Amino acid sequence: MPAISFTAGELACPGIGADDTDGLTALVNQYDSAFYASSTTASMTSAMRKFWAFLSRHRLWHLDPLGGPIRVPPLLAVHLIFYVGFLIWSGLQVARQGKRQTFTSCDSLTQCCSTLRTWCRTNGRPDPGIDANTGAPDMRYVRFVRSIKRRLAGRATKRQPISLDAVRSAILGIRMRIFALGAEQQCQPPLGVARPTRHKRLRRQRVYFLRDRF
């Protein structure tokens, strides 16, 4: 099977050899290969392996008559559509075995297609999700994705409007909270005035006691 790569090969500048003494070419390619995070690369590689399984199961590989290595055939929007169908079919097979499905939403399915389209663009192939005649997204692929999203969305949740009593209770709670905050601010000393210490408060209470007694 072809190697899974999301880089367009090593970069080379005319006039600068790959074995230059300052290591500039190696440094540039090191940073270029770190475009995706390791977790992202692992997720994208897993999606491409599923596409390799799709090609192998339905014998869609491009075979070289001279016995060369197998290659990925020219991809169209219909390949994306059937690839999504293959992922759904694989998930149903897993569910029948009592295991947890890998794809439970339309976003997880379209993410695999997005990875495939990224692989095509990176390796100099046309984007299968774009109509070659119009340059716009292929309508058959867009319609299929929308239908899958509708099927996997589940039952829509109906929300009841807020009653007038609930609005009044919310307003009353806000007013009570504002009143409590205002009362707390009035009890606090003004800014810049230090609060009396415990020793000063005790002395003040003793003076008041002696004054009232005599």
C-alpha positions in Angstrom: 0.0 0.0 0.0 1.2 3.6 -0.6 2.8 5.4 2.3 0.6 7.8 4.1 2.2 11.2 4.1 0.7 14.7 4.6 3.8 16.6 3.4 4.6 17.4 -0.2 8.1 16.0 0.1 11.2 17.6 1.3 11.8 21.3 0.5 14.8 22.2 -1.6 16.0 25.6 -2.7 17.9 25.9 -6.0 21.5 26.7 -5.3 21.4 25.3 -1.8 22.3 21.6 -1.5 20.8 19.2 0.8 24.2 18.6 2.5 25.0 22.2 3.0 27.4 22.9 5.8 25.1 25.2 7.9 22.3 22.7 7.9 19.7 25.2 6.6 17.9 22.6 4.4 17.6 20.2 7.3 16.3 22.9 9.6 13.6 24.1 7.1 12.4 20.6 6.5 12.3 19.9 10.2 10.0 22.9 10.8 7.9 22.1 7.7 7.3 18.5 8.9 6.0 19.8 12.3 2.9 21.6 10.7 0.5 19.1 12.3 0.6 18.1 15.9 1.5 14.5 16.7 -2.1 13.7 17.8 -3.5 15.3 14.7 -1.2 13.3 12.5 -2.2 10.1 14.3 -5.9 10.9 13.8 -5.4 11.7 10.1 -3.3 8.6 9.5 -6.1 6.4 11.1 -8.7 8.0 8.8 -6.5 7.3 5.7 -6.0 3.6 6.8 -9.8 3.3 6.8 -9.8 4.7 3.2 -7.1 2.1 2.3 -9.5 -0.6 3.7 -12.3 0.8 1.6 -10.2 0.6 -1.6 -9.0 -2.9 -0.7 -12.4 -4.3 0.1 -13.9 -3.1 -3.2 -10.7 -3.6 -5.3 -10.5 0.0 -6.3 -6.7 0.2 -6.4 -5.0 1.2 -9.6 -2.9 -1.8 -10.6 0.2 -1.3 -12.7 0.2 -3.7 -15.7 3.9 -3.9 -15.5 3.8 -5.2 -12.0 4.6 -2.0 -10.2 3.3 -0.9 -6.9 -0.4 -0.3 -6.5 -1.6 3.3 -6.6 -4.6 5.3 -5.5 -7.0 5.8 -8.5 -8.1 9.2 -9.6 -10.7 10.2 -7.0 -14.1 11.8 -7.6 -16.9 13.1 -5.4 -18.6 9.7 -5.8 -15.6 8.1 -4.0 -16.2 10.4 -1.1 -19.9 9.5 -1.0 -19.2 5.8 -1.1 -16.4 6.2 1.4 -18.9 7.7 3.9 -21.3 4.9 3.1 -18.5 2.4 3.8 -17.8 4.0 7.2 -21.5 3.8 8.1 -21.6 0.2 7.0 -18.5 -0.6 9.1 -20.1 1.0 12.1 -23.3 -1.0 11.7 -21.2 -4.2 11.5 -19.4 -3.3 14.7 -22.7 -2.5 16.5 -24.2 -5.9 15.5 -21.2 -7.5 17.3 -22.2 -5.7 20.5 -19.3 -3.2 20.4 -19.3 0.5 20.4 -19.5 2.3 17.1 -16.7 4.5 16.0 -18.8 7.0 14.1 -21.8 8.4 16.0 -22.2 11.8 14.3 -22.0 13.5 10.9 -19.0 15.5 12.0 -16.9 12.4 12.6 -17.7 11.1 9.2 -17.0 14.4 7.4 -13.7 14.6 9.3 -12.5 11.5 7.6 -13.5 13.0 4.2 -11.7 16.2 5.1 -8.6 14.2 5.9 -8.8 12.4 2.5 -9.2 15.8 0.7 -6.2 17.2 2.6 -4.2 14.2 1.5 -5.2 14.7 -2.1 -4.2 18.4 -2.1 -1.0 17.7 -0.3 0.1 15.1 -2.8 -0.8 17.2 -5.9 -4.2 15.6 -6.6 -7.4 17.4 -7.4 -9.8 17.9 -4.5 -12.5 15.3 -5.0 -15.0 17.4 -3.1 -14.8 20.3 -5.7 -16.5 20.2 -9.0 -13.9 20.5 -11.7 -16.2 22.3 -14.1 -17.5 25.0 -11.8 -14.9 25.2 -9.1 -17.6 25.0 -6.4 -18.3 22.2 -3.9 -19.8 19.2 -5.6 -23.6 19.3 -5.1 -24.0 15.5 -4.9 -21.5 15.3 -2.1 -23.0 18.3 -0.3 -26.5 16.8 -0.5 -25.4 13.4 0.7 -23.6 15.0 3.7 -26.7 17.0 4.6 -28.9 13.9 4.4 -26.5 12.0 6.6 -26.6 14.9 9.1 -30.3 14.8 9.1 -30.5 11.0 9.7 -27.9 11.1 12.5 -29.3 14.2 14.2 -32.0 12.2 16.0 -35.3 13.5 17.3 -35.5 17.3 17.6 -36.0 18.7 21.1 -39.0 21.0 21.5 -38.4 23.8 23.9 -41.4 25.5 25.7 -41.5 29.3 26.0 -40.6 30.8 29.4 -43.7 31.6 31.4 -44.5 35.0 32.8 -44.2 33.8 36.4 -40.7 32.5 35.7 -39.7 35.9 34.3 -41.1 37.7 37.3 -39.3 35.4 39.7 -36.0 36.0 37.9 -36.5 39.8 38.0 -37.4 39.6 41.7 -34.3 37.6 42.5 -32.1 40.1 40.6 -33.6 43.0 42.5 -33.0 41.3 45.9 -29.4 40.5 45.0 -28.8 44.1 43.9 -30.4 45.4 47.2 -28.2 43.0 49.2 -25.0 44.2 47.4 -26.0 47.8 48.1 -26.5 47.1 51.8 -23.1 45.4 52.0 -21.4 48.4 50.4 -23.0 50.8 52.8 -21.7 48.9 55.8 -18.2 49.0 54.5 -15.9 52.0 55.3 -15.1 54.4 52.5 -12.1 53.8 50.4 -8.9 55.1 51.9 -10.1 54.8 55.5 -8.6 52.0 57.5 -10.9 49.8 59.6 -10.2 50.0 63.3 -8.3 47.1 64.8 -9.6 44.9 67.5 -7.5 46.7 70.2 -8.9 50.1 69.2 -12.4 48.7 69.3 -11.9 47.4 72.8 -10.5 50.7 74.0 -13.5 52.5 72.5 -16.0 50.2 74.2 -14.2 50.7 77.6 -14.4 54.5 77.3 -18.1 54.3 76.5 -18.6 52.0 79.5 -16.8 54.3 81.9 -18.6 57.4 80.5 -22.0 55.9 80.9 -21.2 54.6 84.4 -19.9 57.9 85.9 
